[in-house]
Amino acid sequence: MNSNHTMTIEFWKMFLSEIYHANLLELKHGLTSKKSLFIDFQILTTFGSEGFAIADLLLKNPDEVFADIKEAFQGHDFQVRFFNLPKRIILDDVREDRINILISIMGEVEEVRAITPRIEIATYQCPAGHYTSIKVGLGNLKKPDRCGSENCKYMRFKLVPELSKIIDTQQITINISSDFKRKSRNLLIDLYNDVFYNLEKGDRIIINGILRCNFIEKQKNNVDLKFYIEANSIEICESTLENIISNPHRKSFNIDAITKAKCPERIDVQIKKIIRDNPNLSCEEQKIAIYQKLAEIPTENIDIWLEKLQNSGIIYPRKNGYIIF
């Protein structure tokens, strides 16, 4: 194990133990029926320069980060779910170069299917008695290409259900639209374990999850890409939230959805708001105002955010202060 990997494991132990200590104790000792720990992405970005770097890695390579968290808390079976992500994508951004990246997207629920069991980790046995486990996504089960035991040449396998991991899953379809073209399309959302919110058609929600893709062979040399999102968390839009609270028939709605919907403003939004509220100050004076308003955030992290906004062309420094585009 290299030193960087060890440091990442130790970071997650420190971060979750310090910021989410009470929630972690409940999950570790079975004091709650919940199976998930909800983490505010924006809090992660403010946890020193390492927190900012790991937050960036989470967006680009979520599978690696989730594996690190799992390793950091071996022996404890709970899911880590992130909300309040920095940017929501639109229909035009659902494309091949975003596969396996953590994204956030808003849409309207079109269809809600029943909760059903599904194999998440399939364990197979070869004729020699060796076991091989593979992770299963959407679609049909696929047998291993080779035995997991070194030097074993058997290519025939049988599924061992009692050693496979089975989870509850639910699929919903949301309608998403484009900001640039007047068109929309449906996107399949794959929910698993305890991320079920008793949703109904017409609910406006924000899905935070990993963009996945099934490759479906239609004809020879012709493959169709079927995108879907492996949901990590769901946030409820304000208009839908008001409807849920005022509707007595929806009292069974998962309270976590309501709690997570009331998340704080993103850091980039707060920075832009402070700049707008102080248009007559110089860049340095605006920086001081930002440091004072966001005193709980390390100044080095605020500087990183300012640089990021500037490099993205969202703000531009001038002698008489930043301009917001």
Sequence and secondary structure as in RCSB ss.txt:
>XXXX:A:sequence
MNSNHTMTIEFWKMFLSEIYHANLLELKHGLTSKKSLFIDFQILTTFGSEGFAIADLLLKNPDEVFADIKEAFQG
HDFQVRFFNLPKRIILDDVREDRINILISIMGEVEEVRAITPRIEIATYQCPAGHYTSIKVGLGNLKKPDRCGSE
NCKYMRFKLVPELSKIIDTQQITINISSDFKRKSRNLLIDLYNDVFYNLEKGDRIIINGILRCNFIEKQKNNVDL
KFYIEANSIEICESTLENIISNPHRKSFNIDAITKAKCPERIDVQIKKIIRDNPNLSCEEQKIAIYQKLAEIPTE
NIDIWLEKLQNSGIIYPRKNGYIIF
>XXXX:A:secstr
  HHHHHHHHHHHHHHHHHSHHHHHHHHTT SS  EEEEEHHHHHTSHHHHHHHHHHHHH HHHHHHHHHHHTTT
   EEEEES S  B GGG SGGGTT EEEEEEEEEEE   EEEEEEEEEE TTS EEEEE  SSS    SS SST
T      EE GGGSEEEEEEEEEEEEE SSSS EEEEEEEEETT      TT EEEEEEEEEEEEEEEETTEEEE
EEEEEEEEEEE HHHHHHHHH GGGTTS HHHHHHHS    HHHHHHHHHHH TTS HHHHHHHHHHHTTTS HH
HHHHHHHHHHHTTSEEEETTEEEE 
